[in-house]
């Protein structure tokens, strides 16, 4: 998708959560996670690329000692569908005996979370929780896992903005948009 096509698609998108709603969702999410995990000296694992925006915003709210790292595990590969998780980068910090917070943009079917959490537990994490900006609700088959913390909820639509992309574009938007249908 080139720049002009991306802009054309964006112009037809629906604003799902404006910037104020996103900020409120992130602030509430940050407070819940801090209340439960702030005393754990956690290892925060940002799931790239989508989790980058949310991780940065959560860090603004968290006032407790933590270690920041990232993983790059994806199932979309710039497409809109996919089940197999591709690992591009593993954590650099020691996971053994750490409490881990996995931060990602969207919980859709749970396959990426299942893979990352399994990796952490196999490598000796004491505890592993997940925090997502948004969760889709739908009837499609999902992995046998659920997110621990969610900021916002949406229906089964293609969403982008606030870290989530539209074919590689618009991760930088401070609001969340939905497409009326799948686009190429």
PAMI-584377 format. One line per 8 residues: their letters; for each residue x negated, y, z negated of C-alpha. Coordinates in steps of 0.5 Angstrom, whole numbers, plus 500, padded with zeros to 3 digits. Layout:
# PAMI-584377
A	X Y Z | ...
# end
This chain:
# PAMI-584377
XXXXXXXX	500 500 500 | 497 507 502 | 498 513 499 | 504 516 503 | 507 509 502 | 506 509 494 | 509 516 494 | 515 515 498
XXXXXXXX	516 509 494 | 515 513 487 | 520 518 490 | 526 513 490 | 524 510 483 | 528 511 477 | 526 514 471 | 527 509 466
XXXXXXXX	523 512 460 | 521 519 460 | 514 521 456 | 518 523 450 | 521 516 449 | 514 513 451 | 511 517 446 | 516 515 440
XXXXXXXX	515 508 442 | 508 508 442 | 508 512 435 | 513 507 432 | 509 501 435 | 502 503 432 | 506 504 425 | 508 497 425
XXXXXXXX	502 494 427 | 498 498 422 | 502 497 416 | 502 489 418 | 494 489 420 | 491 495 418 | 487 492 412 | 485 486 416
XXXXXXXX	479 489 419 | 481 487 426 | 478 486 433 | 483 489 438 | 482 486 445 | 485 490 450 | 487 486 456 | 485 490 462
XXXXXXXX	487 494 466 | 494 494 464 | 493 495 457 | 488 500 457 | 493 506 457 | 497 503 451 | 490 501 447 | 488 508 448
XXXXXXXX	494 511 445 | 494 506 439 | 487 508 437 | 490 515 437 | 495 513 431 | 490 508 428 | 486 510 422 | 483 504 419
XXXXXXXX	477 500 421 | 477 496 427 | 472 493 433 | 474 495 440 | 473 490 445 | 477 488 452 | 478 482 456 | 480 482 463
XXXXXXXX	485 476 465 | 490 477 470 | 496 473 473 | 498 479 478 | 492 480 482 | 495 487 485 | 501 483 487 | 508 482 484
XXXXXXXX	508 475 482 | 504 470 479 | 503 464 474 | 496 462 474 | 491 467 470 | 485 469 473 | 479 471 468 | 475 476 470
XXXXXXXX	471 478 463 | 471 475 456 | 470 478 450 | 463 481 448 | 464 481 440 | 465 474 436 | 472 472 435 | 470 467 429
XXXXXXXX	474 468 423 | 476 475 425 | 484 477 426 | 485 479 433 | 490 484 436 | 491 483 443 | 494 489 446 | 497 489 453
XXXXXXXX	502 493 457 | 508 489 459 | 511 482 456 | 514 479 462 | 514 471 462 | 508 471 457 | 503 467 461 | 497 472 460
XXXXXXXX	499 472 453 | 499 465 452 | 492 464 455 | 489 470 451 | 491 468 445 | 489 460 446 | 482 463 448 | 482 467 441
XXXXXXXX	485 461 437 | 480 456 440 | 474 461 439 | 476 461 431 | 480 467 430 | 483 467 423 | 490 470 426 | 492 473 433
XXXXXXXX	498 478 434 | 500 481 440 | 502 488 441 | 506 490 448 | 508 497 450 | 514 494 454 | 518 487 454 | 522 485 460
XXXXXXXX	529 481 458 | 531 476 463 | 533 469 464 | 527 466 468 | 522 461 466 | 517 464 461 | 511 461 457 | 513 458 450
XXXXXXXX	510 464 446 | 513 471 444 | 510 478 443 | 509 480 435 | 510 487 436 | 514 491 442 | 515 498 443 | 520 499 448
XXXXXXXX	525 494 452 | 527 494 459 | 531 489 464 | 529 485 469 | 526 490 474 | 519 492 477 | 516 497 472 | 510 502 473
XXXXXXXX	507 508 469 | 503 508 462 | 498 503 465 | 503 499 469 | 501 499 476 | 505 500 483 | 501 495 487 | 495 498 484
XXXXXXXX	497 506 484 | 500 510 478 | 498 507 472 | 496 514 470 | 503 516 469 | 506 518 462 | 513 516 463 | 515 509 466
XXXXXXXX	519 508 472 | 523 502 475 | 524 500 482 | 531 498 485 | 528 493 489 | 522 489 490 | 517 493 495 | 511 491 500
# end
